[in-house]
Amino acid sequence: MFEKKKRITIEDVYPDFTPEEQAEAEYNLREYALLVWGIYERVKRENPEILTEMLKKDRV
């Protein structure tokens, strides 16, 4: 009934990169995601009203 979706890999995103470049790109993407998550968690903890306003204005 439901098709299982293939997980997108860094190789799918950057097929022309060398394995070393793909590893670096994956590392950078993970670090960026952790940074963004940390900012979100801090705002949620320190000033959650900002998140509520952003959601109301569709800016998230």
C-alpha positions as CSV (number, residue, x, y, z in Angstrom):
1,M,0.0,0.0,0.0
2,F,2.7,2.5,1.1
3,E,5.9,2.8,-0.7
4,K,9.0,3.0,1.4
5,K,10.9,6.1,0.5
6,K,14.6,5.9,-0.2
7,R,16.7,7.8,2.3
8,I,18.5,10.7,0.6
9,T,22.3,10.4,1.1
10,I,25.1,12.9,0.7
11,E,26.1,11.0,-2.4
12,D,22.6,11.8,-3.9
13,V,23.0,15.5,-3.1
14,Y,26.6,15.8,-4.3
15,P,27.2,13.0,-6.8
16,D,30.2,14.7,-8.4
17,F,32.1,15.2,-5.2
18,T,34.9,12.9,-4.2
19,P,34.3,10.7,-1.2
20,E,36.5,13.1,0.9
21,E,34.4,16.1,-0.3
22,Q,31.2,14.2,0.4
23,A,32.4,13.5,4.0
24,E,33.3,17.1,4.5
25,A,29.9,18.3,3.1
26,E,28.1,15.8,5.4
27,Y,30.1,17.0,8.4
28,N,29.4,20.7,7.6
29,L,25.7,19.9,7.2
30,R,25.5,18.1,10.5
31,E,27.3,20.9,12.3
32,Y,25.0,23.5,10.7
33,A,21.9,21.5,11.8
34,L,23.3,21.3,15.3
35,L,23.9,25.0,15.4
36,V,20.4,25.8,14.2
37,W,18.9,23.3,16.7
38,G,20.9,24.9,19.5
39,I,19.6,28.4,18.5
40,Y,16.0,27.0,18.5
41,E,16.4,25.4,21.9
42,R,17.9,28.5,23.4
43,V,15.1,30.8,22.0
44,K,12.5,28.2,23.1
45,R,13.9,28.3,26.6
46,E,14.6,32.0,27.0
47,N,11.9,33.7,25.0
48,P,9.2,31.2,23.7
49,E,7.0,34.1,22.7
50,I,9.2,34.9,19.8
51,L,8.6,31.4,18.4
52,T,4.8,31.8,18.8
53,E,5.0,35.1,16.9
54,M,7.1,33.6,14.2
55,L,4.7,30.7,13.7
56,K,1.8,33.1,13.5
57,K,3.6,35.0,10.7
58,D,4.7,31.8,9.0
59,R,8.4,32.7,9.3
60,V,9.6,29.3,10.6
